Amino acid sequence: MNNSDAGKAQQALDDANKQVSDDQQAVQTAQDNLNQTQNDLNKLNQQLAELQQAPELLVQTKQQLADAQSNLQTANDNLVAKKNELNRATADLADLKTQLATNQENLTKALANLAQAKSGLDQANKDLASSKEKLVSKQTSLASAKSALAEAQAKLIELQQAPQTLAKAKETLDQANKNLEIAKENVEKAQQAYDEAKSNNDVAQKDLEDAKNSLAQVQEKQSQAQSAYDKAMKAYNDYLKAQQAVKDAEEKAKAEHTYFAQIVNGKVVDAQGHIKVGYSVKGNQVFDAQGKLVGTLAQTPTTRGMANTVKQENTKVLPQTGDKQNNNTTVGAILVGLGSLLGLGALGKHKED
């Protein structure tokens, strides 16, 4: 459920709560009208008692009594109509509760609207409290109406000896009493509707708390998953380090068994007799142009190709003019020859190994 759907559902709930409040207000208004009609009836009864000595005004009083009875019936009809509207609003509220239960899984996605929903729920609680106060007021008004009815009944006992007109007035008063009982039943039904609305609101409150608890559980699982991921990444990095260490050890071991020779001018020759451009020597270790350890410097050439290249390159480097040069050449040739013999001997020994 996205934010728009959650907002629409909340708006519908607010509208339903407002409708219930409006209907309860209408019930209150109908009750007030009923009370006013009862007061008018009481006044007419009093006037009837006063007019027993004035027959010329009796017809007018009867008409007023009939009008009061009509008004009482109208008030009762209005009360029934408002009760029906309240029942429909209660049904709509139940439907909204079902819809909210269906969308419970999506409540975790509406975290941004949780504060707003809580505020709306607080307002609904305030509205319920206000409705309860109004209901108490209705009950007080009903008690007042019952008291007025008791007074009217007492006056009726006093008028039992009155003429036939007084008996008709009693009949009208009995009808008003019945209407008052009907109004009382309607008020009780309104109380039941209010209790059901409050119960539905309590269920919505519990659903909201359950959603908050579910969100906390999801966040806890996310934290545990992140911790497990961090541990797995550390183990993976340790594995990569160990793998690199093994690779470095293998390359170092390979370099220790890879031999190079050095010409007089400092150039390096590999086992195949190739001059390696950019190679350098530090101690007895040979490094390539990137500074990577690639082998070990042999004291004498280890292969025939290496020995030939060293001999040829040293011959090119040594001086070739004068007696001194000849002597040096001779000495160089002797050294090369000795180096070759030693190299061949080492090579043969290496092959035997």
C-alpha positions as semicolon CSV with decimal commas, in nm:
position;residue;x (nm);y (nm);z (nm)
1;M;0,000;0,000;0,000
2;N;0,154;0,335;-0,101
3;N;0,124;0,664;0,081
4;S;-0,175;0,771;-0,131
5;D;-0,376;0,456;-0,046
6;A;-0,292;0,489;0,324
7;G;-0,398;0,854;0,315
8;K;-0,728;0,768;0,145
9;A;-0,801;0,493;0,399
10;Q;-0,724;0,732;0,687
11;Q;-0,944;1,002;0,530
12;A;-1,229;0,752;0,494
13;L;-1,191;0,654;0,860
14;D;-1,192;1,020;0,963
15;D;-1,504;1,083;0,751
16;A;-1,682;0,785;0,909
17;N;-1,593;0,902;1,260
18;K;-1,719;1,251;1,172
19;Q;-2,043;1,100;1,035
20;V;-2,093;0,907;1,362
21;S;-2,032;1,228;1,556
22;D;-2,277;1,420;1,334
23;D;-2,541;1,147;1,375
24;Q;-2,494;1,149;1,751
25;Q;-2,539;1,525;1,744
26;A;-2,857;1,478;1,540
27;V;-2,981;1,225;1,801
28;Q;-2,911;1,486;2,067
29;T;-3,107;1,745;1,868
30;A;-3,399;1,504;1,827
31;Q;-3,388;1,433;2,200
32;D;-3,391;1,805;2,271
33;N;-3,695;1,844;2,043
34;L;-3,864;1,558;2,226
35;N;-3,793;1,722;2,559
36;Q;-3,929;2,054;2,429
37;T;-4,246;1,879;2,308
38;Q;-4,284;1,711;2,646
39;N;-4,251;2,050;2,814
40;D;-4,515;2,191;2,579
41;L;-4,742;1,899;2,668
42;N;-4,691;1,964;3,036
43;K;-4,777;2,330;2,984
44;L;-5,092;2,230;2,794
45;N;-5,195;1,996;3,076
46;Q;-5,150;2,282;3,317
47;Q;-5,351;2,508;3,090
48;L;-5,617;2,237;3,065
49;A;-5,646;2,231;3,442
50;E;-5,672;2,609;3,445
51;L;-5,930;2,612;3,166
52;Q;-6,171;2,369;3,330
53;Q;-6,366;2,676;3,440
54;A;-6,345;2,834;3,089
55;P;-6,530;2,608;2,838
56;E;-6,507;2,862;2,561
57;L;-6,127;2,808;2,543
58;L;-6,143;2,426;2,565
59;V;-6,167;2,381;2,189
60;Q;-5,850;2,590;2,135
61;T;-5,670;2,390;2,404
62;K;-5,770;2,063;2,237
63;Q;-5,625;2,191;1,909
64;Q;-5,301;2,289;2,081
65;L;-5,290;1,946;2,246
66;A;-5,338;1,781;1,907
67;D;-5,059;1,998;1,761
68;A;-4,831;1,897;2,048
69;Q;-4,909;1,531;1,979
70;S;-4,825;1,583;1,609
71;N;-4,500;1,756;1,702
72;L;-4,416;1,469;1,936
73;Q;-4,475;1,218;1,654
74;T;-4,257;1,427;1,418
75;A;-3,977;1,436;1,677
76;N;-4,004;1,059;1,716
77;D;-3,986;1,010;1,336
78;N;-3,680;1,235;1,320
79;L;-3,522;1,032;1,599
80;V;-3,585;0,707;1,409
81;A;-3,440;0,859;1,089
82;K;-3,127;0,974;1,271
83;K;-3,094;0,629;1,427
84;N;-3,099;0,474;1,077
85;E;-2,830;0,716;0,963
86;L;-2,625;0,625;1,269
87;N;-2,661;0,253;1,187
88;R;-2,545;0,314;0,828
89;A;-2,246;0,512;0,953
90;T;-2,165;0,226;1,194
91;A;-2,179;-0,023;0,906
92;D;-1,949;0,199;0,699
93;L;-1,709;0,213;0,993
94;A;-1,711;-0,170;1,013
95;D;-1,634;-0,191;0,640
96;L;-1,343;0,047;0,684
97;K;-1,214;-0,167;0,971
98;T;-1,221;-0,473;0,742
99;Q;-1,032;-0,282;0,473
100;L;-0,771;-0,167;0,723
101;A;-0,724;-0,529;0,841
102;T;-0,673;-0,640;0,478
103;N;-0,405;-0,373;0,428
104;Q;-0,222;-0,462;0,751
105;E;0,074;-0,614;0,560
106;N;0,136;-0,281;0,387
107;L;0,139;-0,080;0,708
108;T;0,517;-0,127;0,736
109;K;0,554;0,073;0,413
110;A;0,355;0,360;0,562
111;L;0,607;0,445;0,835
112;A;0,619;0,805;0,721
113;N;0,241;0,834;0,787
114;L;0,252;0,661;1,127
115;A;0,279;0,986;1,324
116;Q;-0,010;1,136;1,129
117;A;-0,221;0,823;1,189
118;K;-0,142;0,841;1,563
119;S;-0,250;1,205;1,567
120;G;-0,575;1,114;1,393
121;L;-0,632;0,834;1,641
122;D;-0,583;1,075;1,932
123;Q;-0,837;1,307;1,773
124;A;-1,078;1,013;1,736
125;N;-1,034;0,934;2,107
126;K;-1,112;1,297;2,187
127;D;-1,421;1,275;1,966
128;L;-1,529;0,956;2,145
129;A;-1,483;1,126;2,482
130;S;-1,694;1,418;2,357
131;S;-1,961;1,175;2,232
132;K;-1,962;1,006;2,571
133;E;-2,018;1,341;2,742
134;K;-2,305;1,411;2,502
135;L;-2,453;1,068;2,580
136;V;-2,437;1,145;2,953
137;S;-2,618;1,469;2,876
138;K;-2,885;1,272;2,688
139;Q;-2,927;1,038;2,983
140;T;-2,963;1,338;3,214
141;S;-3,227;1,486;2,983
142;L;-3,406;1,150;2,978
143;A;-3,407;1,144;3,359
144;S;-3,553;1,495;3,355
145;A;-3,818;1,378;3,108
146;K;-3,905;1,084;3,335
147;S;-3,935;1,321;3,629
148;A;-4,164;1,549;3,428
149;L;-4,370;1,245;3,329
150;A;-4,404;1,146;3,693
151;E;-4,528;1,493;3,773
152;A;-4,775;1,471;3,485
153;Q;-4,898;1,135;3,611
154;A;-4,947;1,285;3,956
155;K;-5,151;1,565;3,804
156;L;-5,347;1,302;3,607
157;I;-5,448;1,133;3,931
158;E;-5,576;1,464;4,055
159;L;-5,781;1,506;3,736
160;Q;-5,947;1,162;3,742
161;Q;-6,270;1,326;3,859
162;A;-6,268;1,573;3,569
163;P;-6,523;1,563;3,281
164;Q;-6,489;1,359;2,962
165;T;-6,254;1,620;2,813
166;L;-6,011;1,548;3,093
167;A;-6,029;1,173;3,011
168;K;-5,937;1,254;2,651
169;A;-5,647;1,461;2,780
170;K;-5,538;1,157;2,984
171;E;-5,549;0,946;2,668
172;T;-5,330;1,203;2,493
173;L;-5,093;1,201;2,790
174;D;-5,073;0,820;2,777
175;Q;-4,983;0,840;2,410
176;A;-4,712;1,091;2,495
177;N;-4,586;0,849;2,760
178;K;-4,565;0,572;2,501
179;N;-4,380;0,805;2,267
180;L;-4,143;0,887;2,548
181;E;-4,075;0,517;2,603
182;I;-4,004;0,480;2,232
183;A;-3,764;0,772;2,254
184;K;-3,595;0,605;2,551
185;E;-3,550;0,283;2,348
186;N;-3,399;0,489;2,064
187;V;-3,157;0,650;2,307
188;E;-3,055;0,304;2,434
189;K;-2,998;0,190;2,077
190;A;-2,788;0,500;2,017
191;Q;-2,587;0,405;2,327
192;Q;-2,531;0,056;2,182
193;A;-2,420;0,207;1,850
194;Y;-2,179;0,433;2,040
195;D;-2,039;0,132;2,231
196;E;-1,987;-0,057;1,905
197;A;-1,808;0,241;1,750
198;K;-1,584;0,267;2,057
199;S;-1,509;-0,107;2,039
200;N;-1,417;-0,074;1,670
201;N;-1,189;0,216;1,756
202;D;-1,018;0,006;2,027
203;V;-0,959;-0,271;1,771
204;A;-0,806;-0,015;1,532
205;Q;-0,579;0,104;1,817
206;K;-0,462;-0,255;1,880
207;D;-0,400;-0,310;1,507
208;L;-0,185;0,004;1,503
209;E;0,020;-0,118;1,801
210;D;0,062;-0,461;1,634
211;A;0,187;-0,289;1,317
212;K;0,443;-0,089;1,520
213;N;0,561;-0,412;1,692
214;S;0,593;-0,587;1,352
215;L;0,799;-0,295;1,223
216;A;1,033;-0,322;1,524
217;Q;1,077;-0,695;1,457
218;V;1,159;-0,631;1,091
219;Q;1,417;-0,370;1,191
220;E;1,574;-0,617;1,438
221;K;1,598;-0,882;1,164
222;Q;1,756;-0,626;0,930
223;S;2,015;-0,547;1,198
224;Q;2,091;-0,917;1,244
225;A;2,121;-0,965;0,867
226;Q;2,360;-0,666;0,844
227;S;2,575;-0,814;1,124
228;A;2,588;-1,152;0,947
229;Y;2,678;-0,975;0,620
230;D;2,960;-0,784;0,791
231;K;3,100;-1,108;0,937
232;A;3,079;-1,278;0,597
233;M;3,260;-0,984;0,430
234;K;3,537;-0,997;0,694
235;A;3,580;-1,371;0,638
236;Y;3,589;-1,311;0,261
237;N;3,851;-1,036;0,297
238;D;4,059;-1,264;0,522
239;Y;4,032;-1,532;0,255
240;L;4,151;-1,286;-0,015
241;K;4,446;-1,182;0,204
242;A;4,540;-1,545;0,264
243;Q;4,506;-1,617;-0,107
244;Q;4,731;-1,320;-0,190
245;A;4,984;-1,436;0,071
246;V;4,993;-1,782;-0,089
247;K;5,033;-1,622;-0,432
248;D;5,318;-1,401;-0,306
249;A;5,487;-1,701;-0,145
250;E;5,456;-1,901;-0,467
251;E;5,601;-1,615;-0,673
252;K;5,886;-1,573;-0,424
253;A;5,961;-1,947;-0,434
254;K;5,947;-1,939;-0,814
255;A;6,181;-1,638;-0,818
256;E;6,429;-1,822;-0,595
257;H;6,452;-2,099;-0,855
258;T;6,466;-1,867;-1,159
259;Y;6,825;-1,773;-1,239
260;F;6,972;-1,478;-1,429
261;A;7,330;-1,380;-1,522
262;Q;7,478;-1,032;-1,540
263;I;7,700;-0,889;-1,812
264;V;7,996;-0,665;-1,734
265;N;7,794;-0,355;-1,830
266;G;7,521;-0,454;-1,577
267;K;7,264;-0,593;-1,821
268;V;7,070;-0,901;-1,713
269;V;7,038;-1,221;-1,921
270;D;6,771;-1,491;-1,860
271;A;6,808;-1,868;-1,896
272;Q;6,721;-1,853;-2,269
273;G;7,001;-1,603;-2,332
274;H;6,768;-1,304;-2,377
275;I;6,879;-0,964;-2,250
276;K;6,603;-0,829;-2,025
277;V;6,559;-0,457;-2,077
278;G;6,480;-0,258;-1,763
279;Y;6,580;-0,537;-1,522
280;S;6,791;-0,443;-1,219
281;V;6,993;-0,627;-0,957
282;K;6,996;-0,569;-0,581
283;G;7,230;-0,802;-0,397
284;N;7,157;-1,138;-0,553
285;Q;6,792;-1,058;-0,635
286;V;6,669;-0,960;-0,983
287;F;6,373;-0,721;-1,032
288;D;6,177;-0,640;-1,350
289;A;6,098;-0,290;-1,481
290;Q;5,797;-0,266;-1,242
291;G;6,015;-0,350;-0,940
292;K;5,873;-0,701;-0,899
293;L;6,105;-0,980;-0,776
294;V;6,148;-1,221;-1,068
295;G;6,458;-1,428;-0,993
296;T;6,799;-1,482;-0,838
297;L;7,139;-1,378;-0,981
298;A;7,356;-1,682;-1,045
299;Q;7,731;-1,659;-0,987
300;T;7,785;-1,834;-1,321
301;P;7,555;-1,892;-1,624
302;T;7,323;-2,190;-1,565
303;T;7,237;-2,265;-1,930
304;R;7,425;-2,277;-2,259
305;G;7,215;-1,993;-2,407
306;M;7,285;-1,775;-2,102
307;A;7,660;-1,850;-2,119
308;N;7,683;-1,770;-2,493
309;T;7,505;-1,436;-2,452
310;V;7,721;-1,338;-2,155
311;K;8,034;-1,430;-2,350
312;Q;7,926;-1,238;-2,660
313;E;7,817;-0,928;-2,468
314;N;8,128;-0,921;-2,249
315;T;8,343;-0,946;-2,564
316;K;8,164;-0,645;-2,709
317;V;8,207;-0,445;-2,394
318;L;8,582;-0,516;-2,332
319;P;8,844;-0,281;-2,509
320;Q;8,993;-0,408;-2,845
321;T;9,297;-0,169;-2,909
322;G;9,672;-0,174;-2,805
323;D;9,875;-0,433;-2,618
324;K;9,697;-0,354;-2,302
325;Q;9,374;-0,411;-2,481
326;N;9,501;-0,737;-2,624
327;N;9,613;-0,845;-2,281
328;N;9,274;-0,749;-2,144
329;T;9,105;-0,932;-2,427
330;T;9,314;-1,234;-2,357
331;V;9,238;-1,216;-1,991
332;G;8,871;-1,161;-2,072
333;A;8,871;-1,455;-2,308
334;I;9,033;-1,671;-2,043
335;L;8,772;-1,554;-1,789
336;V;8,491;-1,617;-2,033
337;G;8,631;-1,958;-2,113
338;L;8,661;-2,045;-1,749
339;G;8,309;-1,907;-1,692
340;S;8,181;-2,118;-1,979
341;L;8,348;-2,429;-1,844
342;L;8,214;-2,359;-1,499
343;G;7,872;-2,280;-1,643
344;L;7,865;-2,597;-1,847
345;G;7,970;-2,791;-1,542
346;A;7,699;-2,630;-1,334
347;L;7,449;-2,688;-1,615
348;G;7,537;-3,053;-1,633
349;K;7,510;-3,084;-1,262
350;H;7,176;-2,903;-1,271
351;K;7,046;-3,141;-1,538
352;E;7,162;-3,439;-1,337
353;D;6,976;-3,305;-1,038
